[in-house]
């Protein structure tokens, strides 16, 4: 019987994507199952190495989580990898592994090291740059590997054909969950206005500022709010190059081997991993100051570490990459 391995990661988008980096090598050891929140259930379905996706609906509460865990216990996993380590994942792993021979691997939060880094400003508390994909692979003793996703598993053929018109462009990702890690909107506008290549702007339905960015050039198309999460991933996979701050789509480009220019400011854990990714950043003593973009900027110039990454510098990086 083929051994079964369960990976648990409920959220967020970027972390789920980064957790996929351990799957190719793990799949050589057994049949991969993946447990995540229902809202992200389509993402693991893209990975050809994942045999089965298990989804949890948070609305079902604790009783629903316990019921799902008992069902998963019957799968008799050889290994459970808790890649989240939050209250939900701890409940699941306990129910599956208690009084059984199932092995357990955990990606620890390293809270003490985070406290040293962000509060005590001990710069060497964690590896720098901190590559999330490496941290997801380390607990299970594998190395990050590039992937090819099967979008036809999730997106219908006729929709894929509709999306072809937006492929082979430069993909721009100006949105981010928290304002402090966003590259300034006026910088995006200047960049779009100076680009001599066709571009698409990706974002969510609430990212109204994307239209103003796209309006700076007739060569730019605003797709914010017009695509599903998986469709945005597909556009990224077919782009010439991606420009993004610390967002989930940055990690999608990274793991799929698409050239990406990462605009990294206050966050500690947003760095890409693979060779085709280029990081633009400003060295400052206060960096990093946050794990995900929440908090306040301590500098007289708010968001100085992002403001000083100029459109000229980004444009030069794009041109250099396209010339390779």
DOFI-515843 format. One line per 8 residues: number of its first residue (from 1); for each residue x, y, z of N, C-alpha, C. Coordinates in nm, 3 decimals. Layout:
NUM = X/Y/Z/X/Y/Z/X/Y/Z ~ ...
***
This chain:
1 = 0.084/-0.120/0.000/0.000/0.000/0.000/0.088/0.126/0.000 ~ 0.054/0.220/-0.085/0.131/0.345/-0.094/0.111/0.428/0.032 ~ 0.220/0.473/0.096/0.205/0.559/0.215/0.133/0.688/0.181 ~ 0.058/0.740/0.278/-0.014/0.866/0.259/0.045/0.974/0.348 ~ 0.055/1.094/0.293/0.109/1.209/0.367/0.007/1.321/0.363 ~ -0.024/1.377/0.480/-0.119/1.490/0.488/-0.044/1.618/0.521 ~ -0.065/1.721/0.441/-0.011/1.855/0.468/-0.126/1.944/0.510 ~ -0.109/2.017/0.620/-0.213/2.105/0.671/-0.169/2.250/0.660
9 = -0.244/2.329/0.585/-0.223/2.474/0.580/-0.356/2.537/0.541 ~ -0.417/2.610/0.635/-0.550/2.666/0.613/-0.547/2.799/0.538 ~ -0.446/2.879/0.559/-0.434/3.013/0.499/-0.287/3.054/0.512 ~ -0.248/3.171/0.466/-0.317/3.258/0.372/-0.274/3.220/0.232 ~ -0.319/3.295/0.134/-0.288/3.265/-0.006/-0.139/3.244/-0.030 ~ -0.059/3.343/0.009/0.085/3.335/-0.014/0.152/3.220/0.058 ~ 0.109/3.194/0.181/0.169/3.085/0.259/0.131/2.949/0.201 ~ 0.008/2.936/0.155/-0.033/2.811/0.091/0.053/2.785/-0.032
17 = 0.071/2.887/-0.114/0.153/2.871/-0.234/0.296/2.832/-0.198 ~ 0.353/2.898/-0.098/0.490/2.866/-0.058/0.502/2.724/-0.002 ~ 0.396/2.678/0.064/0.400/2.542/0.120/0.406/2.436/0.010 ~ 0.360/2.470/-0.110/0.363/2.374/-0.220/0.505/2.336/-0.259 ~ 0.602/2.418/-0.221/0.741/2.395/-0.264/0.797/2.263/-0.212 ~ 0.740/2.210/-0.105/0.790/2.084/-0.049/0.726/1.962/-0.114 ~ 0.623/1.983/-0.194/0.541/1.872/-0.242/0.610/1.782/-0.345 ~ 0.682/1.835/-0.446/0.744/1.745/-0.544/0.831/1.635/-0.483
25 = 0.917/1.670/-0.388/1.002/1.568/-0.326/0.923/1.479/-0.231 ~ 0.827/1.537/-0.158/0.745/1.455/-0.068/0.663/1.354/-0.147 ~ 0.620/1.392/-0.267/0.538/1.303/-0.349/0.615/1.178/-0.391 ~ 0.748/1.185/-0.386/0.829/1.067/-0.416/0.823/0.965/-0.302 ~ 0.777/1.013/-0.185/0.771/0.927/-0.067/0.632/0.870/-0.042 ~ 0.529/0.931/-0.102/0.394/0.883/-0.075/0.288/0.965/-0.146 ~ 0.163/0.926/-0.123/0.047/0.993/-0.183/0.015/1.119/-0.102 ~ 0.013/1.233/-0.168/-0.003/1.361/-0.098/-0.151/1.400/-0.086
33 = -0.192/1.428/0.037/-0.322/1.487/0.065/-0.297/1.627/0.121 ~ -0.389/1.719/0.096/-0.371/1.858/0.142/-0.501/1.906/0.205 ~ -0.489/1.960/0.327/-0.605/2.014/0.399/-0.594/2.165/0.407 ~ -0.698/2.235/0.362/-0.698/2.381/0.366/-0.840/2.431/0.385 ~ -0.856/2.562/0.397/-0.989/2.621/0.407/-1.061/2.609/0.273 ~ -1.192/2.603/0.282/-1.275/2.589/0.162/-1.249/2.699/0.060 ~ -1.226/2.821/0.109/-1.206/2.935/0.019/-1.079/2.924/-0.063 ~ -0.984/2.840/-0.019/-0.859/2.821/-0.093/-0.851/2.683/-0.157
41 = -0.961/2.610/-0.157/-0.959/2.471/-0.201/-0.914/2.449/-0.344 ~ -0.934/2.549/-0.431/-0.896/2.532/-0.572/-0.744/2.533/-0.591 ~ -0.672/2.599/-0.501/-0.527/2.613/-0.520/-0.453/2.479/-0.518 ~ -0.472/2.395/-0.415/-0.401/2.266/-0.416/-0.440/2.177/-0.534 ~ -0.560/2.199/-0.587/-0.604/2.119/-0.702/-0.518/2.144/-0.825 ~ -0.445/2.256/-0.826/-0.359/2.289/-0.940/-0.232/2.205/-0.943 ~ -0.191/2.154/-0.828/-0.065/2.081/-0.817/-0.084/1.936/-0.862 ~ -0.017/1.893/-0.966/-0.036/1.756/-1.015/0.006/1.649/-0.916
49 = 0.096/1.685/-0.822/0.144/1.585/-0.726/0.047/1.562/-0.610 ~ -0.052/1.649/-0.595/-0.149/1.633/-0.486/-0.261/1.541/-0.531 ~ -0.277/1.429/-0.460/-0.377/1.329/-0.498/-0.517/1.365/-0.451 ~ -0.526/1.426/-0.333/-0.658/1.457/-0.279/-0.654/1.586/-0.196 ~ -0.755/1.670/-0.215/-0.767/1.796/-0.141/-0.884/1.784/-0.044 ~ -0.858/1.813/0.083/-0.962/1.812/0.186/-0.988/1.957/0.225 ~ -1.115/1.994/0.231/-1.151/2.133/0.257/-1.232/2.146/0.386 ~ -1.200/2.252/0.461/-1.273/2.279/0.585/-1.348/2.411/0.572
57 = -1.476/2.407/0.605/-1.559/2.527/0.607/-1.562/2.582/0.749 ~ -1.500/2.699/0.774/-1.495/2.756/0.910/-1.632/2.775/0.973 ~ -1.737/2.788/0.891/-1.871/2.807/0.945/-1.920/2.685/1.022 ~ -1.857/2.570/1.000/-1.896/2.448/1.069/-1.843/2.443/1.211 ~ -1.751/2.533/1.243/-1.703/2.547/1.380/-1.623/2.427/1.430 ~ -1.609/2.421/1.562/-1.527/2.317/1.625/-1.581/2.177/1.597 ~ -1.712/2.162/1.606/-1.770/2.028/1.583/-1.742/1.980/1.441 ~ -1.749/2.072/1.346/-1.719/2.036/1.207/-1.574/1.998/1.188
65 = -1.485/2.069/1.258/-1.342/2.040/1.249/-1.311/1.903/1.308 ~ -1.373/1.872/1.421/-1.352/1.742/1.485/-1.404/1.630/1.396 ~ -1.521/1.650/1.338/-1.580/1.550/1.249/-1.489/1.524/1.129 ~ -1.436/1.631/1.071/-1.344/1.617/0.957/-1.216/1.545/0.999 ~ -1.165/1.578/1.117/-1.042/1.517/1.167/-1.059/1.367/1.188 ~ -1.174/1.328/1.242/-1.201/1.185/1.263/-1.210/1.111/1.129 ~ -1.265/1.179/1.031/-1.272/1.120/0.896/-1.131/1.103/0.838 ~ -1.048/1.204/0.857/-0.911/1.198/0.806/-0.828/1.092/0.879
73 = -0.859/1.068/1.003/-0.786/0.966/1.080/-0.797/0.828/1.014 ~ -0.912/0.805/0.952/-0.937/0.676/0.887/-0.848/0.655/0.764 ~ -0.786/0.762/0.715/-0.697/0.750/0.600/-0.565/0.680/0.636 ~ -0.537/0.674/0.767/-0.415/0.608/0.817/-0.289/0.666/0.751 ~ -0.272/0.795/0.771/-0.156/0.863/0.714/-0.027/0.814/0.778 ~ 0.076/0.803/0.697/0.208/0.770/0.751/0.270/0.893/0.817 ~ 0.240/1.011/0.759/0.297/1.135/0.811/0.194/1.247/0.802 ~ 0.184/1.325/0.909/0.106/1.449/0.908/0.205/1.564/0.922
81 = 0.201/1.656/0.826/0.288/1.775/0.832/0.201/1.896/0.862 ~ 0.213/1.948/0.984/0.141/2.069/1.024/0.222/2.189/0.978 ~ 0.186/2.242/0.863/0.257/2.356/0.805/0.196/2.489/0.848 ~ 0.105/2.485/0.944/0.038/2.607/0.991/0.064/2.633/1.139 ~ 0.047/2.531/1.220/0.062/2.540/1.365/-0.023/2.651/1.425 ~ -0.153/2.642/1.403/-0.248/2.730/1.470/-0.346/2.641/1.546 ~ -0.440/2.697/1.623/-0.530/2.613/1.702/-0.602/2.506/1.620 ~ -0.649/2.542/1.501/-0.720/2.443/1.419/-0.628/2.328/1.377
89 = -0.510/2.363/1.330/-0.420/2.257/1.283/-0.375/2.168/1.398 ~ -0.363/2.225/1.517/-0.323/2.146/1.634/-0.431/2.045/1.670 ~ -0.557/2.086/1.658/-0.669/1.994/1.685/-0.667/1.879/1.584 ~ -0.652/1.913/1.458/-0.650/1.811/1.352/-0.537/1.713/1.373 ~ -0.417/1.763/1.395/-0.302/1.674/1.406/-0.312/1.587/1.531 ~ -0.370/1.640/1.640/-0.384/1.561/1.762/-0.480/1.444/1.739 ~ -0.595/1.474/1.679/-0.695/1.368/1.657/-0.641/1.261/1.563 ~ -0.565/1.300/1.462/-0.514/1.203/1.365/-0.400/1.120/1.421
97 = -0.312/1.183/1.499/-0.189/1.114/1.540/-0.196/1.047/1.677 ~ -0.291/1.088/1.764/-0.291/1.033/1.900/-0.321/0.883/1.897 ~ -0.245/0.809/1.977/-0.259/0.663/1.987/-0.251/0.596/1.849 ~ -0.159/0.646/1.767/-0.138/0.586/1.636/0.011/0.590/1.604 ~ 0.048/0.524/1.496/0.189/0.522/1.455/0.221/0.632/1.354 ~ 0.125/0.721/1.331/0.144/0.829/1.234/0.254/0.924/1.278 ~ 0.347/0.951/1.189/0.453/1.046/1.218/0.403/1.190/1.211 ~ 0.476/1.281/1.275/0.434/1.421/1.279/0.552/1.513/1.253
105 = 0.534/1.607/1.161/0.631/1.714/1.136/0.560/1.847/1.155 ~ 0.630/1.945/1.210/0.568/2.074/1.242/0.657/2.188/1.194 ~ 0.596/2.284/1.125/0.667/2.409/1.092/0.639/2.506/1.206 ~ 0.736/2.519/1.295/0.717/2.600/1.415/0.709/2.748/1.383 ~ 0.635/2.821/1.467/0.618/2.966/1.448/0.742/3.046/1.488 ~ 0.827/2.986/1.572/0.948/3.055/1.619/0.913/3.192/1.680 ~ 0.817/3.192/1.772/0.768/3.318/1.829/0.878/3.395/1.903 ~ 0.964/3.323/1.974/1.070/3.390/2.048/1.167/3.459/1.951
113 = 1.199/3.391/1.842/1.289/3.451/1.743/1.224/3.571/1.675 ~ 1.093/3.563/1.653/1.022/3.677/1.595/1.022/3.796/1.691 ~ 1.006/3.766/1.819/1.009/3.872/1.921/1.147/3.939/1.921 ~ 1.251/3.857/1.912/1.387/3.912/1.908/1.407/4.001/1.785 ~ 1.353/3.956/1.671/1.372/4.029/1.546/1.296/4.161/1.544 ~ 1.166/4.157/1.576/1.082/4.275/1.561/1.085/4.369/1.681 ~ 1.097/4.314/1.801/1.092/4.397/1.922/1.231/4.434/1.973 ~ 1.319/4.335/1.980/1.454/4.360/2.030/1.551/4.402/1.918
121 = 1.501/4.396/1.794/1.580/4.435/1.676/1.711/4.356/1.664 ~ 1.703/4.228/1.699/1.818/4.141/1.683/1.816/4.086/1.541 ~ 1.896/4.142/1.454/1.888/4.117/1.311/1.917/3.972/1.273 ~ 1.998/3.903/1.354/2.036/3.767/1.319/1.947/3.662/1.386 ~ 1.833/3.704/1.439/1.744/3.609/1.506/1.688/3.506/1.408 ~ 1.666/3.550/1.285/1.615/3.462/1.180/1.702/3.479/1.055 ~ 1.704/3.381/0.968/1.783/3.394/0.845/1.740/3.516/0.764 ~ 1.836/3.584/0.704/1.806/3.701/0.621/1.884/3.690/0.490
129 = 1.816/3.699/0.376/1.670/3.712/0.364/1.600/3.583/0.402 ~ 1.483/3.596/0.462/1.406/3.480/0.505/1.325/3.429/0.386 ~ 1.358/3.310/0.340/1.289/3.253/0.224/1.185/3.154/0.272 ~ 1.058/3.194/0.257/0.949/3.115/0.311/0.945/2.973/0.258 ~ 0.975/2.955/0.132/0.969/2.820/0.075/1.070/2.728/0.140 ~ 1.187/2.781/0.171/1.289/2.701/0.240/1.238/2.661/0.378 ~ 1.171/2.754/0.447/1.120/2.726/0.581/1.009/2.622/0.580 ~ 0.934/2.613/0.470/0.829/2.510/0.459/0.889/2.373/0.428
137 = 1.004/2.371/0.364/1.067/2.244/0.327/1.151/2.183/0.440 ~ 1.210/2.268/0.521/1.305/2.222/0.622/1.247/2.119/0.719 ~ 1.124/2.137/0.773/1.072/2.040/0.870/1.054/1.899/0.815 ~ 1.043/1.886/0.683/1.025/1.752/0.625/1.147/1.707/0.545 ~ 1.257/1.782/0.559/1.384/1.740/0.504/1.393/1.733/0.353 ~ 1.325/1.828/0.285/1.331/1.831/0.139/1.377/1.969/0.093 ~ 1.391/1.986/-0.037/1.433/2.114/-0.094/1.321/2.173/-0.179 ~ 1.314/2.306/-0.187/1.211/2.368/-0.271/1.233/2.333/-0.418
145 = 1.123/2.309/-0.487/1.133/2.278/-0.630/1.028/2.356/-0.708 ~ 1.069/2.398/-0.829/0.975/2.465/-0.919/0.864/2.369/-0.960 ~ 0.751/2.428/-1.000/0.637/2.345/-1.036/0.574/2.390/-1.167 ~ 0.494/2.301/-1.223/0.407/2.333/-1.336/0.265/2.299/-1.292 ~ 0.179/2.399/-1.287/0.042/2.375/-1.241/-0.049/2.339/-1.357 ~ -0.150/2.259/-1.328/-0.248/2.218/-1.428/-0.375/2.300/-1.412 ~ -0.377/2.412/-1.480/-0.491/2.503/-1.468/-0.618/2.445/-1.530 ~ -0.601/2.351/-1.622/-0.718/2.290/-1.685/-0.799/2.206/-1.587
153 = -0.742/2.175/-1.472/-0.816/2.104/-1.368/-0.925/2.191/-1.308 ~ -0.904/2.322/-1.311/-0.993/2.414/-1.240/-1.066/2.510/-1.335 ~ -0.996/2.555/-1.440/-1.053/2.653/-1.533/-1.105/2.581/-1.657 ~ -1.225/2.611/-1.697/-1.286/2.547/-1.814/-1.213/2.589/-1.943 ~ -1.209/2.500/-2.043/-1.135/2.528/-2.168/-1.176/2.659/-2.235 ~ -1.307/2.687/-2.237/-1.352/2.810/-2.304/-1.304/2.935/-2.230 ~ -1.294/2.925/-2.096/-1.244/3.038/-2.019/-1.094/3.055/-2.041 ~ -1.021/2.947/-2.049/-0.878/2.955/-2.077/-0.854/3.024/-2.211
161 = -0.939/2.995/-2.307/-0.925/3.058/-2.439/-0.951/3.208/-2.430 ~ -1.051/3.248/-2.348/-1.081/3.390/-2.329/-0.962/3.463/-2.268 ~ -0.892/3.395/-2.179/-0.781/3.458/-2.106/-0.654/3.469/-2.188 ~ -0.648/3.400/-2.302/-0.527/3.402/-2.385/-0.487/3.543/-2.427 ~ -0.586/3.632/-2.444/-0.557/3.768/-2.489/-0.474/3.848/-2.388 ~ -0.474/3.802/-2.262/-0.401/3.874/-2.157/-0.266/3.809/-2.125 ~ -0.230/3.707/-2.200/-0.105/3.637/-2.174/0.012/3.704/-2.246 ~ 0.132/3.667/-2.207/0.255/3.718/-2.268/0.271/3.869/-2.251
169 = 0.216/3.922/-2.142/0.232/4.064/-2.110/0.316/4.078/-1.983 ~ 0.335/4.201/-1.939/0.394/4.226/-1.808/0.281/4.233/-1.706 ~ 0.287/4.152/-1.603/0.182/4.152/-1.500/0.225/4.240/-1.383 ~ 0.139/4.334/-1.347/0.166/4.427/-1.237/0.069/4.397/-1.123 ~ 0.123/4.384/-1.002/0.040/4.349/-0.885/0.056/4.458/-0.779 ~ -0.023/4.565/-0.788/-0.006/4.679/-0.696/-0.074/4.660/-0.561 ~ -0.161/4.561/-0.549/-0.235/4.544/-0.425/-0.157/4.461/-0.324 ~ -0.195/4.473/-0.198/-0.140/4.391/-0.090/-0.237/4.400/0.027
177 = -0.233/4.300/0.113/-0.329/4.294/0.223/-0.319/4.415/0.316 ~ -0.197/4.466/0.334/-0.175/4.578/0.427/-0.103/4.691/0.354 ~ -0.149/4.814/0.381/-0.099/4.931/0.308/0.052/4.950/0.318 ~ 0.108/4.918/0.434/0.248/4.952/0.456/0.343/4.876/0.363 ~ 0.300/4.762/0.312/0.390/4.688/0.222/0.357/4.710/0.075 ~ 0.267/4.805/0.047/0.235/4.838/-0.091/0.335/4.940/-0.146 ~ 0.374/4.920/-0.269/0.452/5.023/-0.339/0.355/5.137/-0.369 ~ 0.396/5.263/-0.350/0.303/5.376/-0.365/0.232/5.378/-0.500
185 = 0.105/5.416/-0.497/0.022/5.417/-0.619/0.079/5.511/-0.725 ~ 0.133/5.626/-0.681/0.188/5.720/-0.780/0.313/5.663/-0.848 ~ 0.386/5.574/-0.778/0.500/5.506/-0.841/0.450/5.409/-0.948 ~ 0.344/5.336/-0.916/0.286/5.245/-1.015/0.240/5.322/-1.139 ~ 0.175/5.435/-1.115/0.125/5.515/-1.226/0.239/5.562/-1.316 ~ 0.347/5.607/-1.254/0.462/5.652/-1.333/0.523/5.537/-1.411 ~ 0.532/5.420/-1.348/0.588/5.303/-1.415/0.505/5.265/-1.538 ~ 0.373/5.258/-1.520/0.285/5.220/-1.631/0.295/5.321/-1.745
193 = 0.304/5.449/-1.709/0.313/5.554/-1.810/0.440/5.546/-1.893 ~ 0.546/5.487/-1.836/0.674/5.480/-1.906/0.701/5.345/-1.971 ~ 0.619/5.245/-1.941/0.639/5.113/-2.000/0.610/5.116/-2.150 ~ 0.698/5.055/-2.226/0.676/5.047/-2.371/0.620/4.911/-2.410 ~ 0.583/4.831/-2.310/0.528/4.698/-2.333/0.384/4.693/-2.282 ~ 0.305/4.601/-2.336/0.170/4.581/-2.287/0.174/4.522/-2.146 ~ 0.081/4.569/-2.061/0.078/4.521/-1.923/-0.065/4.493/-1.881 ~ -0.079/4.408/-1.779/-0.208/4.384/-1.716/-0.192/4.414/-1.568
201 = -0.294/4.475/-1.508/-0.292/4.508/-1.366/-0.385/4.410/-1.295 ~ -0.331/4.338/-1.197/-0.406/4.237/-1.124/-0.438/4.284/-0.984 ~ -0.557/4.250/-0.937/-0.599/4.289/-0.803/-0.737/4.234/-0.773 ~ -0.787/4.265/-0.653/-0.918/4.218/-0.612/-1.027/4.317/-0.644 ~ -1.153/4.281/-0.616/-1.267/4.367/-0.649/-1.270/4.499/-0.573 ~ -1.200/4.507/-0.460/-1.198/4.631/-0.381/-1.080/4.721/-0.414 ~ -0.995/4.679/-0.504/-0.875/4.756/-0.537/-0.906/4.857/-0.648 ~ -0.987/4.957/-0.614/-1.033/5.054/-0.713/-0.919/5.139/-0.770
209 = -0.811/5.153/-0.693/-0.698/5.235/-0.738/-0.628/5.174/-0.859 ~ -0.654/5.046/-0.886/-0.590/4.980/-1.000/-0.631/5.044/-1.133 ~ -0.754/5.095/-1.139/-0.800/5.157/-1.263/-0.720/5.283/-1.294 ~ -0.694/5.362/-1.190/-0.617/5.485/-1.209/-0.475/5.453/-1.255 ~ -0.420/5.343/-1.205/-0.287/5.300/-1.248/-0.289/5.261/-1.395 ~ -0.386/5.179/-1.430/-0.397/5.130/-1.568/-0.425/5.242/-1.667 ~ -0.496/5.346/-1.622/-0.533/5.458/-1.709/-0.414/5.538/-1.761 ~ -0.297/5.515/-1.704/-0.180/5.593/-1.743/-0.124/5.553/-1.879
217 = -0.175/5.443/-1.936/-0.123/5.401/-2.066/-0.229/5.322/-2.143 ~ -0.234/5.345/-2.272/-0.326/5.268/-2.357/-0.278/5.124/-2.375 ~ -0.155/5.097/-2.332/-0.100/4.962/-2.342/-0.132/4.877/-2.220 ~ -0.203/4.937/-2.123/-0.232/4.867/-1.997/-0.379/4.830/-1.988 ~ -0.406/4.711/-1.933/-0.543/4.662/-1.913/-0.565/4.632/-1.766 ~ -0.670/4.688/-1.709/-0.701/4.664/-1.568/-0.789/4.540/-1.555 ~ -0.737/4.437/-1.489/-0.813/4.314/-1.468/-0.855/4.296/-1.322 ~ -0.832/4.396/-1.240/-0.866/4.383/-1.097/-1.016/4.363/-1.081
225 = -1.052/4.263/-1.002/-1.193/4.233/-0.977/-1.261/4.157/-1.089 ~ -1.189/4.126/-1.196/-1.249/4.059/-1.312/-1.208/3.912/-1.323 ~ -1.118/3.870/-1.236/-1.067/3.734/-1.241/-1.083/3.665/-1.107 ~ -1.095/3.534/-1.109/-1.089/3.457/-0.986/-0.943/3.448/-0.942 ~ -0.920/3.399/-0.822/-0.784/3.385/-0.772/-0.704/3.292/-0.863 ~ -0.763/3.181/-0.901/-0.693/3.085/-0.987/-0.668/3.144/-1.126 ~ -0.762/3.223/-1.177/-0.742/3.287/-1.307/-0.629/3.388/-1.302 ~ -0.618/3.460/-1.191/-0.504/3.553/-1.174/-0.373/3.476/-1.174
233 = -0.373/3.361/-1.109/-0.253/3.276/-1.108/-0.218/3.231/-1.250 ~ -0.320/3.202/-1.328/-0.298/3.159/-1.467/-0.233/3.271/-1.548 ~ -0.284/3.393/-1.534/-0.226/3.507/-1.605/-0.080/3.525/-1.566 ~ -0.051/3.512/-1.436/0.087/3.521/-1.389/0.173/3.414/-1.455 ~ 0.121/3.293/-1.463/0.198/3.182/-1.520/0.232/3.204/-1.666 ~ 0.154/3.287/-1.736/0.174/3.311/-1.878/0.234/3.450/-1.906 ~ 0.283/3.517/-1.803/0.337/3.652/-1.820/0.486/3.649/-1.855 ~ 0.530/3.754/-1.924/0.673/3.767/-1.955/0.752/3.794/-1.828
241 = 0.694/3.877/-1.742/0.758/3.914/-1.617/0.650/3.968/-1.523 ~ 0.671/3.953/-1.394/0.575/4.000/-1.294/0.645/4.100/-1.203 ~ 0.576/4.210/-1.173/0.626/4.309/-1.077/0.528/4.311/-0.961 ~ 0.578/4.287/-0.840/0.488/4.274/-0.726/0.559/4.306/-0.596 ~ 0.483/4.358/-0.500/0.533/4.369/-0.363/0.514/4.232/-0.297 ~ 0.520/4.227/-0.165/0.506/4.102/-0.091/0.359/4.058/-0.094 ~ 0.323/3.982/-0.196/0.186/3.932/-0.211/0.188/3.786/-0.254 ~ 0.072/3.724/-0.249/0.063/3.584/-0.290/0.102/3.560/-0.434
249 = 0.066/3.653/-0.523/0.098/3.634/-0.665/0.248/3.642/-0.691 ~ 0.322/3.713/-0.606/0.468/3.712/-0.617/0.518/3.568/-0.602 ~ 0.464/3.498/-0.502/0.510/3.361/-0.475/0.461/3.263/-0.581 ~ 0.347/3.294/-0.643/0.300/3.213/-0.756/0.401/3.221/-0.870 ~ 0.441/3.344/-0.905/0.541/3.362/-1.011/0.671/3.291/-0.976 ~ 0.712/3.304/-0.853/0.838/3.246/-0.806/0.838/3.094/-0.821 ~ 0.732/3.029/-0.773/0.730/2.883/-0.773/0.707/2.825/-0.912 ~ 0.650/2.906/-1.003/0.627/2.861/-1.140/0.742/2.896/-1.234
257 = 0.845/2.962/-1.179/0.962/2.995/-1.259/0.944/3.111/-1.353 ~ 0.844/3.195/-1.325/0.821/3.315/-1.405/0.910/3.427/-1.351 ~ 0.982/3.501/-1.434/1.065/3.610/-1.383/0.981/3.709/-1.302 ~ 1.028/3.744/-1.185/0.952/3.835/-1.099/1.045/3.937/-1.036 ~ 0.998/4.061/-1.032/1.069/4.167/-0.961/0.993/4.192/-0.832 ~ 1.056/4.160/-0.721/0.991/4.170/-0.590/1.029/4.301/-0.522 ~ 0.929/4.381/-0.491/0.951/4.510/-0.423/0.930/4.488/-0.274 ~ 1.040/4.471/-0.202/1.033/4.432/-0.061/1.068/4.549/0.029
265 = 0.979/4.577/0.124/0.999/4.688/0.217/1.001/4.645/0.362 ~ 0.891/4.668/0.436/0.893/4.647/0.581/0.882/4.503/0.626 ~ 0.838/4.413/0.539/0.810/4.276/0.583/0.935/4.189/0.585 ~ 0.929/4.086/0.671/1.044/3.999/0.690/1.036/3.870/0.610 ~ 0.914/3.827/0.577/0.898/3.691/0.525/0.850/3.685/0.380 ~ 0.863/3.795/0.306/0.808/3.798/0.171/0.907/3.770/0.060 ~ 1.030/3.735/0.094/1.133/3.719/-0.010/1.109/3.595/-0.096 ~ 1.129/3.610/-0.227/1.119/3.494/-0.316/1.239/3.402/-0.298
273 = 1.232/3.285/-0.363/1.331/3.181/-0.340/1.417/3.149/-0.462 ~ 1.357/3.144/-0.579/1.425/3.089/-0.695/1.503/3.193/-0.776 ~ 1.589/3.144/-0.865/1.688/3.228/-0.934/1.628/3.333/-1.026 ~ 1.512/3.308/-1.081/1.455/3.402/-1.178/1.385/3.519/-1.108 ~ 1.394/3.523/-0.977/1.334/3.631/-0.900/1.441/3.732/-0.861 ~ 1.409/3.861/-0.878/1.502/3.968/-0.842/1.437/4.056/-0.736 ~ 1.509/4.081/-0.628/1.458/4.163/-0.518/1.511/4.305/-0.530 ~ 1.420/4.403/-0.522/1.458/4.544/-0.512/1.421/4.590/-0.371
281 = 1.516/4.647/-0.301/1.492/4.691/-0.163/1.585/4.806/-0.128 ~ 1.552/4.872/-0.017/1.633/4.983/0.034/1.689/4.941/0.169 ~ 1.822/4.937/0.185/1.879/4.899/0.315/1.852/5.007/0.421 ~ 1.783/4.968/0.526/1.753/5.060/0.636/1.762/4.984/0.767 ~ 1.810/5.051/0.871/1.829/4.986/1.001/1.697/4.939/1.062 ~ 1.588/5.005/1.028/1.459/4.971/1.088/1.394/4.848/1.023 ~ 1.446/4.805/0.911/1.390/4.689/0.840/1.451/4.559/0.891 ~ 1.367/4.453/0.899/1.221/4.453/0.882/1.153/4.497/1.012
289 = 1.034/4.552/0.999/0.963/4.599/1.118/0.830/4.528/1.139 ~ 0.793/4.439/1.047/0.664/4.371/1.058/0.669/4.239/0.983 ~ 0.588/4.144/1.027/0.588/4.014/0.959/0.501/4.016/0.834 ~ 0.396/4.102/0.833/0.301/4.096/0.721/0.252/4.232/0.673 ~ 0.309/4.341/0.725/0.267/4.473/0.679/0.180/4.549/0.777 ~ 0.142/4.484/0.886/0.065/4.553/0.989/0.160/4.633/1.078 ~ 0.106/4.737/1.140/0.187/4.818/1.230/0.205/4.959/1.180 ~ 0.298/5.032/1.244/0.323/5.172/1.209/0.467/5.190/1.162
297 = 0.484/5.285/1.072/0.618/5.317/1.024/0.684/5.414/1.121 ~ 0.810/5.389/1.155/0.882/5.472/1.252/0.957/5.588/1.188 ~ 0.958/5.595/1.055/1.037/5.696/0.985/0.959/5.825/0.961 ~ 1.030/5.940/0.955/0.962/6.068/0.925/0.889/6.064/0.791 ~ 0.950/5.995/0.694/0.884/5.972/0.565/0.812/5.839/0.576 ~ 0.679/5.844/0.578/0.605/5.720/0.596/0.633/5.624/0.482 ~ 0.662/5.499/0.517/0.687/5.394/0.418/0.812/5.425/0.335 ~ 0.911/5.481/0.400/1.031/5.525/0.328/1.099/5.411/0.251
305 = 1.097/5.291/0.310/1.165/5.178/0.246/1.099/5.138/0.115 ~ 0.972/5.176/0.096/0.904/5.149/-0.031/0.910/5.270/-0.123 ~ 0.895/5.388/-0.065/0.897/5.513/-0.143/1.028/5.528/-0.220 ~ 1.139/5.489/-0.158/1.270/5.510/-0.220/1.306/5.405/-0.326 ~ 1.221/5.306/-0.344/1.236/5.217/-0.461/1.171/5.291/-0.577 ~ 1.248/5.353/-0.661/1.194/5.444/-0.762/1.140/5.370/-0.885 ~ 1.043/5.431/-0.954/0.995/5.373/-1.081/1.108/5.354/-1.182 ~ 1.204/5.446/-1.183/1.318/5.436/-1.275/1.395/5.307/-1.251
313 = 1.415/5.276/-1.124/1.489/5.155/-1.088/1.412/5.029/-1.130 ~ 1.282/5.031/-1.110/1.199/4.916/-1.147/1.197/4.899/-1.299 ~ 1.185/5.011/-1.369/1.184/5.007/-1.516/1.315/4.950/-1.570 ~ 1.425/4.989/-1.510/1.556/4.938/-1.551/1.564/4.787/-1.528 ~ 1.507/4.742/-1.415/1.508/4.598/-1.385/1.423/4.520/-1.485 ~ 1.310/4.578/-1.525/1.224/4.515/-1.626/1.298/4.504/-1.759 ~ 1.354/4.615/-1.803/1.425/4.617/-1.932/1.542/4.520/-1.933 ~ 1.613/4.514/-1.821/1.728/4.424/-1.811/1.683/4.279/-1.822
321 = 1.573/4.247/-1.756/1.523/4.110/-1.759/1.474/4.071/-1.898 ~ 1.401/4.161/-1.962/1.347/4.131/-2.095/1.457/4.119/-2.200 ~ 1.570/4.182/-2.172/1.682/4.178/-2.268/1.763/4.049/-2.257 ~ 1.742/3.975/-2.149/1.821/3.852/-2.127/1.785/3.743/-2.228
***
